[in-house]
């Protein structure tokens, strides 16, 4: 039988106020528009309040101000989205990964593996590396030399820790991610590039999550650092010696150039580009496709770039942009004092 729980049990477990029949049974979660009998949904944005009238959800998580409009039972929460996230985790299937080392794994003799860790098929663990209690190392993952995987970490599958990578507790890394590869350090001599040795490592704090195919380069001399509870989406690039403050989040295809310092509780939309050697303070939000080319020392919301518009309007905008320089010269010439005239 699939997992199920009553309204009263949910209210008690998550500290919420229940309205309706406490014996109402929930066996799954869904969106407000598509929920059916026995399913739980949530309303966090009043823009969708009209969907309550037609929703078939057995239970809706919402704010007290919206509770009277709930079609059936309700759970009252200060933050319905956060409450829904906690509840929906109860219904997430968790694969069985028993402790032990798969016969196909290759473990260096100097590595230390906790007896309670799970080491999947075709995993490689290099010299002097440590895998902590309850860690789960998924199939095809590679842990290079001098790495530390903290207690309760999960490397889902095909994750690569190249060298000198330290993970805190409960870090989750999705397939294809690469941590600890050499940073992009180059020096020019006699018309040819020289590689600058990347002697640092990567340090990841507790409770971080790193998306699929994301890359985090090791530092040149010091470490690249993610503080606690940093969340990176898929296809994010973090260059060498970057430091990201606790509880910050980056959406897909964000790129951060080397030696930039990012504060706590910052959020970056998709495809944001951040130049190197910058400092960004705490509580900064940068909207998608923006380019950050200078320091940000005040909390707030920032954006750049041109939103999509119809092609005809865009061509006119570009044509006018090309005229700005000549128009500026004409304006300066028109406002320049005439030396042949006496001042009054």
NORSULNOR-V27266 format. One record per residue. N is the residue number from 1. RES is the residue in three letters. SS is DSSP state (h for helix, s for strand, l for the rest). OMEGA is omega as a letter, one per 30 degrees, with the letter a starting at -180 (none if undefined). BURIAL is # if it has 9 or more other ideal C-beta (glycine too) atoms within 8 Angstrom, else .. Layout:
BEGIN
n={N N}
res={RES RES}
ss={SS SS}
omega={OMEGA OMEGA}
burial={BURIAL BURIAL}
END
This chain:
BEGIN
n={1 2 3 4 5 6 7 8 9 10 11 12 13 14 15 16 17 18 19 20 21 22 23 24 25 26 27 28 29 30 31 32 33 34 35 36 37 38 39 40 41 42 43 44 45 46 47 48 49 50 51 52 53 54 55 56 57 58 59 60 61 62 63 64 65 66 67 68 69 70 71 72 73 74 75 76 77 78 79 80 81 82 83 84 85 86 87 88 89 90 91 92 93 94 95 96 97 98 99 100 101 102 103 104 105 106 107 108 109 110 111 112 113 114 115 116 117 118 119 120 121 122 123 124 125 126 127 128 129 130 131 132 133 134 135 136 137 138 139 140 141 142 143 144 145 146 147 148 149 150 151 152 153 154 155 156 157 158 159 160 161 162 163 164 165 166 167 168 169 170 171 172 173 174 175 176 177 178 179 180 181 182 183 184 185 186 187 188 189 190 191 192 193 194 195 196 197 198 199 200 201 202 203 204 205 206 207 208 209 210 211 212 213 214 215 216 217 218 219 220 221 222 223 224 225 226 227 228 229 230 231 232 233 234 235 236 237 238 239 240 241 242 243 244 245 246 247 248 249 250 251 252 253 254 255 256 257 258 259 260 261 262 263 264 265 266 267 268 269 270 271 272 273 274 275 276 277 278 279 280 281 282 283 284 285 286 287 288 289 290 291 292 293 294 295 296 297 298 299 300 301 302 303 304 305 306 307 308 309 310 311 312 313 314 315 316 317 318 319 320 321 322 323 324 325 326 327 328 329 330 331 332 333 334 335 336 337 338 339 340 341 342 343 344}
res={UNK UNK UNK UNK UNK UNK UNK UNK UNK UNK UNK UNK UNK UNK UNK UNK UNK UNK UNK UNK UNK UNK UNK UNK UNK UNK UNK UNK UNK UNK UNK UNK UNK UNK UNK UNK UNK UNK UNK UNK UNK UNK UNK UNK UNK UNK UNK UNK UNK UNK UNK UNK UNK UNK UNK UNK UNK UNK UNK UNK UNK UNK UNK UNK UNK UNK UNK UNK UNK UNK UNK UNK UNK UNK UNK UNK UNK UNK UNK UNK UNK UNK UNK UNK UNK UNK UNK UNK UNK UNK UNK UNK UNK UNK UNK UNK UNK UNK UNK UNK UNK UNK UNK UNK UNK UNK UNK UNK UNK UNK UNK UNK UNK UNK UNK UNK UNK UNK UNK UNK UNK UNK UNK UNK UNK UNK UNK UNK UNK UNK UNK UNK UNK UNK UNK UNK UNK UNK UNK UNK UNK UNK UNK UNK UNK UNK UNK UNK UNK UNK UNK UNK UNK UNK UNK UNK UNK UNK UNK UNK UNK UNK UNK UNK UNK UNK UNK UNK UNK UNK UNK UNK UNK UNK UNK UNK UNK UNK UNK UNK UNK UNK UNK UNK UNK UNK UNK UNK UNK UNK UNK UNK UNK UNK UNK UNK UNK UNK UNK UNK UNK UNK UNK UNK UNK UNK UNK UNK UNK UNK UNK UNK UNK UNK UNK UNK UNK UNK UNK UNK UNK UNK UNK UNK UNK UNK UNK UNK UNK UNK UNK UNK UNK UNK UNK UNK UNK UNK UNK UNK UNK UNK UNK UNK UNK UNK UNK UNK UNK UNK UNK UNK UNK UNK UNK UNK UNK UNK UNK UNK UNK UNK UNK UNK UNK UNK UNK UNK UNK UNK UNK UNK UNK UNK UNK UNK UNK UNK UNK UNK UNK UNK UNK UNK UNK UNK UNK UNK UNK UNK UNK UNK UNK UNK UNK UNK UNK UNK UNK UNK UNK UNK UNK UNK UNK UNK UNK UNK UNK UNK UNK UNK UNK UNK UNK UNK UNK UNK UNK UNK UNK UNK UNK UNK UNK UNK UNK UNK UNK UNK UNK UNK UNK UNK UNK UNK UNK UNK UNK UNK UNK UNK UNK UNK}
ss={l l l l s s h h h h h h h h l l s s s l l l l l s s l s s l l l l l l l l l s s s s l l l h h h h h h h h l l l l l s s s s l h h h h h h l l l s s s s l l l h h h h h h h h h h h h l l l l l l l l s s l l l l s s l l l l s s l l l l s s l l l l s s l l l l s s l l l l s s l l l l s s s s l l s s l l l l s s l l l l s s s s l s s s l l l l s s l l l l s s s s l l l l s s s s l l s s s s l l l l l l s s s l l l l s s l l l l s s s l l l l l l s s s l l l l s s l l l l s s l l l l s s l l l l s s l l l l s s l l l l s s l l l l s s l l l l s s l l l l s s l l l s s s l l l l s s l l l s l l l s s s l l l l l l l l h h h h h h h h h h h h h h h h h h h h h h h h h l l l l l l l l l}
omega={l a l a a l a l l a a a a l a l a l a a a l l a l l l l a l a a a a l a l a a l l l l a a l a a l a l a a a l a l l l l a l a a a a a a a a a l a l a a l l a a l l l l l a a l l a l l l a l l a l l a l a a a l a l a a l l a l l a l l l a a l l l l a a l l a l a a l l l a a a l a l l a a l l l l a a l l l l a l l l l l a l l l l l l a l l l a a a l a l l l l a l a a a l a l l l l l l l l a a a l l l l a a a l l l a a a l l a l a l a l l l a l a l l a l l a l l l l l l l a a l l l a a a l l a l l a l l l l a a l l l a a a l l l a l a l l l a a a l l l l a l l l l l a a l l l l a a l l a l l l a a l l a a l l l a a a l a l l l a l l l a a a a l l l l l l l l a a l l l a a a l l a none}
burial={. . . # # # # # . # # . . # . # . # # # . # . # # # # # # # . # . . # . . # # # # # # . . . . . # . # # . . # . # # # # # # # . . # # . . # # # # # # # # . . # . . # # . . # # . . # . . . . . . . . . . # . . # . # # . . # . # # . . # # # # . # # # # # . # # # # # . # # # # # # # # # # # # # # # # # # # # # # # # # # # # # # # # # # # # # # # # # # . # # # # # # # . # . . . . . . . . . . . . # . # # # # # # # # # # # # # # # # # # # # # . . # # # # # # # # # # # # # # # # # # # # # # # # # # # # # # . # # # # # # # # # # # # # # # # # # # # # # . . # . # # # # # # # # . # # . # . . . # . . . . . # . . . . . . . . . . . # . . # . . . . . . . . . . . . . . . . . . . . . . . . . . .}
END
